[in-house]
Structure formats: C-alpha cells, structure tokens
Amino acid sequence: MANFAIALAQINSTVGDIAGNTEKIISTYDDAFAKGAELVVFPELCLIGYPPEDLVLVSAFRAAAMQALSELAKHTVGKAAMIVGSVWDNALVTSGEDESIYNAAILLEAGSVTHVQPKTLLPNYGIFDEKRLFDSEVPEVIGWRGHKLGVLV
C-alpha cells in the first residue's frame, strides 16, 4: 500500500464567524495542497468555532455551517481531500427524517461530502455542555483511496 501525505492544519477559529473561519480553512488548505498534502485535517468544530454553546441551537446558524461545508467541498475538486470539524445537521440532508445534530469530522473530497464522523464521547462538565447540544454515534472506519482511516472527534 502506498504512502500518502497528510497535513495537520491547526487554525485559530473564532466562535460564530463561519465566513472568517471558512477563509482561514481555504487559505490553510491551499497552502498545504501546494506543499503536496493529499489530505488536510482540521480541528474539532473549526468551521464554527469552539465551544459554540447555544449557537448550535439556532437553525439558521446550522444552515449557514452546512452551506459553508458545501462550498468547502467544491473547493476540493481536483485537489486534496480535507477533514473539517463542524456542526452537522442531519435534518438538512434527510428532509427532516433524521433530526440528529452532531459535532462531527466531515470528509470532503472531489466536490462532495464523502463521510460524516460524529463525536462519540460528549463531555458534560465545566464549560462543556455537549450532551445537551449534540447527538453521538459509534465511530466507523473510513475507506479512503484504498486506505483505512480511523477518525475520532
């Protein structure tokens, strides 16, 4: 099995600034891709900022994050894949059939979302109130370009 180059992209996100965080993600992603990265991995909830607290409860905020994910996915056409941390609103992609909301790592590649990995263990102490805000699921192994990726949030 061939090796591949992964870039770990630590950025300083601002809570609630989806547009500004998207710009940081694109800039960092483009730099990593120019340096040969085939997969660029970003931090937990970097698209919306961490901790988002009650912003997650605002449906328009979740919709804006989902739209930004769509734009980021388009940016991957012909380039590297990326894993971005964001809120994921299942109701927006399942026509309301599944209303789960996740703190997730989202794999974007070739212009689309190819995998959503929800956070499994949700903290509920101090400033963390994730059990009230998010649903959780057991992680899955992600098949990617002939490799198996284990992604935990």
C-alpha positions in Angstrom: 0.0 0.0 0.0 1.4 3.4 -1.0 2.1 6.2 1.5 0.3 9.5 1.3 0.9 13.0 2.7 -1.3 14.3 5.5 -1.2 17.9 6.7 -2.5 18.7 10.2 -3.9 22.2 9.9 -4.1 23.9 13.3 -6.0 27.2 12.8 -7.3 29.8 15.3 -11.1 29.8 14.7 -13.5 32.4 16.1 -16.7 31.2 17.6 -19.7 32.1 15.4 -17.6 33.5 12.5 -18.4 31.0 9.8 -17.3 33.2 6.9 -14.0 34.2 8.5 -13.3 30.6 9.6 -14.0 29.4 6.1 -11.5 31.9 4.7 -8.8 30.6 7.2 -9.7 27.0 6.2 -9.4 27.6 2.5 -6.1 29.6 2.9 -4.5 26.9 5.0 -5.8 24.1 2.8 -4.5 25.8 -0.4 -1.1 26.2 1.3 -1.0 22.5 2.4 -2.1 21.3 -1.0 0.6 23.4 -2.7 3.1 21.7 -0.5 2.0 18.2 -1.5 -0.7 17.2 1.0 -3.2 14.7 -0.2 -5.4 15.0 2.9 -5.7 18.1 5.1 -7.1 17.6 8.6 -8.6 20.5 10.6 -9.5 20.7 14.3 -12.8 19.9 16.0 -15.5 22.4 15.2 -13.1 24.7 13.4 -15.7 25.9 11.0 -18.0 27.3 13.6 -15.5 27.9 16.5 -15.2 26.0 19.8 -17.1 25.9 22.1 -20.2 27.1 20.2 -22.5 26.6 23.1 -26.1 27.7 22.3 -25.3 28.9 18.8 -25.8 25.3 17.8 -29.5 25.6 18.8 -30.1 28.3 16.2 -31.3 26.6 13.0 -30.1 29.4 10.7 -26.6 29.1 12.2 -26.6 25.3 11.5 -27.8 26.0 8.0 -25.0 28.6 7.4 -22.5 26.0 8.6 -23.9 23.4 6.2 -23.8 25.8 3.3 -20.1 26.6 4.1 -19.4 22.9 4.1 -20.9 22.7 0.7 -18.6 25.5 -0.5 -15.6 23.9 1.1 -16.4 20.6 -0.6 -16.5 22.4 -4.0 -13.0 23.7 -3.3 -11.7 20.1 -3.2 -12.4 19.3 -6.8 -9.2 18.2 -8.4 -7.3 18.8 -5.2 -6.6 17.1 -1.9 -9.3 15.8 0.4 -10.0 17.6 3.7 -11.5 16.7 7.1 -13.2 19.6 8.7 -14.7 19.9 12.2 -18.2 21.3 12.2 -21.7 21.0 13.3 -23.7 18.6 11.1 -27.5 18.9 10.9 -29.0 15.7 9.5 -32.4 17.3 9.1 -31.0 19.5 6.4 -29.8 16.5 4.3 -32.6 14.0 5.1 -35.6 16.3 4.6 -36.3 16.2 8.3 -36.4 12.4 8.6 -33.4 12.4 11.0 -33.1 15.4 13.2 -29.8 14.4 14.7 -27.2 17.2 15.2 -23.6 16.3 15.5 -20.2 17.7 16.5 -18.6 15.9 13.5 -15.5 15.5 11.4 -16.6 15.7 7.8 -14.5 14.2 5.0 -14.8 16.4 1.9 -13.4 15.1 -1.4 -13.9 15.7 -5.2 -16.6 18.3 -4.6 -18.8 16.4 -2.1 -19.2 15.2 1.5 -18.0 11.6 1.5 -18.2 10.8 5.2 -19.6 12.3 8.4 -18.0 11.0 11.6 -19.9 12.2 14.7 -18.2 12.7 18.0 -18.7 9.7 20.3 -17.9 10.8 23.8 -19.6 14.1 24.6 -18.2 16.0 27.6 -20.6 17.4 30.1 -18.6 19.3 32.7 -17.3 22.9 33.2 -17.9 24.9 30.1 -18.8 21.8 28.1 -22.5 21.0 27.7 -22.2 18.8 24.6 -24.7 16.2 25.7 -27.4 18.8 25.6 -26.4 20.1 22.2 -25.3 17.1 20.2 -26.2 13.5 19.4 -23.4 10.9 19.3 -22.7 7.7 17.3 -20.1 4.9 17.4 -17.2 5.7 15.1 -16.7 3.9 11.8 -13.5 3.1 9.9 -13.4 5.3 6.8 -12.3 3.8 3.5 -10.3 6.5 1.6 -8.3 5.9 -1.5 -7.5 2.3 -0.6 -6.6 3.2 3.0 -8.5 2.8 6.2 -8.8 5.9 8.4 -9.8 6.0 12.0 -11.1 9.5 12.8 -12.2 10.4 16.3 -13.5 13.7 17.4 
